[in-house]
Amino acid sequence: KMRTSRIFVFLCCVVLISLSLLLYSNKKAQEDLRILRPGLSPPFQHVSNDKLSPKWGKSIRPRPTGAWWTNLVLDEKITASRQTPYSIQISTNEEGFEIGYDANRRVVSELAVVDNFAADIKIGLDTGKKTSFRMLRSDALTATMIQESEKRYRLAAIMARGSPYMTFEVSGKACNLKLSWTAGIAKVETETKEEKVDPSCSAHPGCAALLGLCCPTSAGDALDCCFQDTRQTYHGHTFKIIGKDGNSWRLYTLPHNATLSLHDDQIRITYHQGILRLAYLPDKISQQLLDTHAQVIPISGKVTALSDSEYILSWQTYQNSNNMLLMLALPHHAAALRLGKQNLTAWQCIKGRMSAVIGTEWHLHVPKLPSAKFHYASASRDPATVELVVHTDIDALSTIDEVALARTAGIYSSGKRATRLAGLALAADAVHSHDAARTAALAAARAVSPWLDPKTKLLAFDLTYGGICTLAGLQDVNADFGNGNYNDHHYHYGYLLYASAIVLNILGPDRGFKALAGKDESVPISHKEIHRVQAALAALIADIAAPFSAESWWINLFPSKIFPPVARHKDFYDGHSYASGLFPMEDGKSQESVSEAAHCYYAVALLASVLNDNALQEWAMLLAATEIHAARFYWHIHDTATDIYPEQFTDANSIVAVVGAGDLSAHVWFGANPAFAHLVNALPFTPLTEHLLLAPYVFRAVEQVGKALNSKTNELATWRSLDIQLAAIVDPDAAMHTVLSLAFTDDDQLRNAPPLDTTQSLGSLLYWVTTRPYDPPVAQNEKMYHGGLSSNMWAHHEKKNMTTKVQYNYASTSSCAEHPKCRNLGMTGDCCPTKAGVQLWCCV
């Protein structure tokens, strides 16, 4: 019994040790698959960017190339940065800062809304010496830029997004400041108006040629020259300054009183350490609100991600009172905070009227997206036809020199092509054609692999700004749509990451990483090569979607503590991304395709889901959710959106093609056709599209696109193919008829592939339209124009009165032999429906 007991204990120990080793091995394997982890340095060639202006300062790390304030640190051209609701720029002669409330200069047309910048107020050091400017610090919600003189006087502009005040901190003993109003000053009001106390002749311009006392003389008489002096002085801490243009501003000096000297529309202040705050007064109610909260100053901000649909904007403040912080919210904030009309103020920006919010913390909820999924919510209604078309697409694939193609096509077109191949793999996978799915996934991997391979020298790691750029873009700022100047990175890398996620999902991590490394399945691959692919993917993710949660260890990924900013393109105050990088922009940062931006973050979430990185997946879905939330407010125009944008603009458009910090445009940069604006803001069509493009917007969009594409010119062919996907959301049956007319001739033979967008294949197009749900219906008495939704390839389709869906004409038997189109294709058995209850397209 003793011996048996010992053997039993020994065997138990062996089992426990084995289980422990297995669990450790599984845990280690999962850790190895985490795409963002310490030790993965960007594998690309390291280069330095010589475009860094001294205005960046030495303390700004990482350098946020997508930040709203980058216009202030560019040397190429002096342009304003849009702080909201104000704009600020360095004056042309670099004597100080210029401030504008641009909503007063709004120009509205059917094609654009522009809040033009002009300097309402200029403020700067009055030292008579040369001054310099540099950015002192920044975060997601605030930034501080300083003007300094050789005598160590300093004027710091403390800029906070959404603040109704422009705040300046003065440093230096007896620092002289100069303020001027471009329109001129009509009146200054304060608690006390002081008479002139200096009687000397030299203190009065009209008496400057005289000596001694003049105003008055020692005898007590004022000379005539005293009255030639128009200078006045005002003492206090709160001033109202009324311009000759009728606009009023509030000026606060904190924490102590100051003396203002007014002469020839200029105000001079000799000020010691303290704060000056300027605020535009849009109405009388605003003055009381400003006065109450003027002594509470936001000096830094923070964004805290709570989940995939919740985040907090918070501010640290400096204050001299028991009152609370006053900030202004945009319409998408107001919805997330559930603010009422009582919060609306008279302050405006390009995104509409702003709402007052009291407090240092905003807890924001945006509509939650479903977890990242590769496939659409519904299965295909016609999997057999999808499979047939997918196989035809895959059979047409040819082997090409992917590296040469990548160099020629550039990163944007290469990424879209990889997405097309990956979408084809997904369509095959959805109809359980797994061999075809693997073939397409391998083709997608071959398209992506040159961009992940440092030997191709297509990408480089920029040590100056801590980002991944195309080498072509670094050598030529106009190459790759300005990629080397940090334009459009989320578009470019989003496509590559999306394709990579599908490759790994379909092939599995082992085969997937091998394929992405450019290795044939029969060739062994080392752990070093797998880690190189992981490091390349991690670098792309880090460049566009670096999370807050990684900041504590993020620097371990990058040499010399050079690391990317959090979510490079994302503006957490505006709620959406800006595509603009380091080019000076007259109207501030801007973004054209909000759909490609959302797709980028969705791609990161998909990749994270494959690699079991739950934290990264949640973060990426928050980025996608906030992008879509902003899209519904600022891109998609509904009938209820007229309180955001001017009616003249919304009556003429259903989409904003380009949303800028200071302007809106109905046209994309490459053309005026309204179809371009809608479809650029729809592609690529993926499962995320089901949550981005909703029927209320799509109804009106399809009508406008149909009219815009009512032409048979060949140059619009690829846009018509995108229109099929858009219109399928509201009429899936008609869209399917159109796709089938593209795929098959009248005698049911497969056609050669028609012109499609780079992201599309006929197989993925058919997969999309056969998975569209029938609801919601088209509204009664509404005319809808569907570009190309009839048996004629690009015919005009009109619906009147109640919606009638295109119905299939079924024969009385399910046999394939009884249906000519099915019989001609050689199909046997049951087709109409199949034994699984599916009606094939040939039943029509």
C-alpha angles and dihedrals in degrees: 000000000000091000093047090050092052092049089050092051091047092051091048090052091050091051092048093049091048092050091048091051091047092050091047090048092050091046091048091049091051091048090051089054094053102111095207110050138128118281099036105116118183105271095209129106111283116232137170123230114223094198097088112130119212086235088078088071125210099270100061105102125184096029107228103214091182096052119126092239101056092107086072094061101044119103098197096080136351108244134156127261117219110233094172128267089015134041125218134192140164110261118255093249090042093238093132146308129316121213128197137182095209101185086078089065098048117151116196131193136149089266103043149005115212129183098200118213120232129154111261092171134018120202129178149131114294100209102123087232132103114272133198135211133218138161109252102187142338143185136175094289108022142036135186123210123182136208111206135186131205089256091061095253110147136193113191121196105212102199123192125179110243097013115139087212133068105219129204128181118208122210128183135060113285092352113190117222131188125206125182134182114219093211092045130251118276099177144356121207127192141146094268132025111199127206120233111275102184108091096181118118092230091061091064120064093213091055098038093114091059129078131226125010121348111153090071113354121223086270090059097251123127115224121229090249089066091071093055088072111094095181116123132185129216128191129201143070101264122053135174113210118193116198126216087248089065095251118130129211134188120225121195126187114199141233095353138025123274137199117235121202113201122199131150094350091308128112121205123194130186101207137176126206108324151093132284119195126190124192134177114235109218093174143349094269091058092058093062091046092050094047092052095054103028095108095058109084127186108224100170139008139207138197117211120192112213102173141331090292106025133069140155130230110201137172135206111220143201111213143174097191143048092249123107134247118281117210135163123238129208122230094265089052091049090054093047091047092042093233120175133223089267087073094057116112135190093252113108140186134177089283094058136256117352128226127223116241122186118207143051098261133058116192104202127195120190125185108284118240121216114258115282110285130180096211134054121265092251129050120241115276090214110033094160093060091043089053092049093051093042091054089050091052092048093047088056093057114112134195113253138167098273095188093053090046091050091053092048100041098040128222099292097053091039091053093048090050091051088051090052091054092044091049089053089053090051092050090052091047091050092058091044095250091140100169090053090047091054092048092053092043090054089051090051090050091052089053092051100040098078089061092053095047114089090201091070090059091216093130132038136191109239108215093191099062099016098240145118114252136169111260088227089055093051090051095046120024091207095054120102091012092297096310091150088058090049098258119149099354091146090054094047100044094037091068093048092048092047092053091045092052092053091047091053092044095052100035097034124240096284097050091031096057090045091053092046088052087059093247125143114240091246093054117086118236128208127229087245091060092047090051089050091057090046090050091050092051090045090052092053092048091046091051095057108018110026106161129228090232091064096057094096093061101014094102089064089071095060134055121250091007091288106147138156126262121256109279093343099214099034120108104199093194096051089040096226139070129266117217094203119105130177100333115112108251120199093210097034129255119340143186130206109183111044089172093060089048093053090044090056092059091043088054090054090050091051092050091048091050092054091050095044094242099146095174093054091045092053091048093049092049089053089054090050094045094051090047092053092044090055092044091060091054104037108023107030110064116207128179087260094055097081090098089063102045130027114277094235089062099041094047090060100042143043095193136041104224096198126017112201132182088248105017147035126214133195090202131069117229095257102048149000099230107119089221090067091057094051099042097044085056092050106046137130100044107216135140088282089063089070088069098037102049109052126182099250090062096034094056091063094036093055090052093053095043092049091055092045093052096045090120133093096218113133095229089071095051097100090047090054090055089056089047089060089061093046094048093045087073090070101026112023096167095055090046091053091053089054094049091049090051087054093048101042137040122229090268090053097255120141113258128221109264111280123222108291137171114272090252093055140082124176089246095054090041091055090045089056098049094044091055097051114115119233095232140117101048126221113268118260117266093010120132113221124192114204114193106227102351105139139071086277104079098238102011124148111257119197130184122198133188113344117013116258117192121218106258127208115238103229123200121229094255133054095219116119089220091064093059115071097211093049092044093050090054090055095248118159135190121026120348108152090072114353120222086267089059095251120141109220121218091246089067090076 
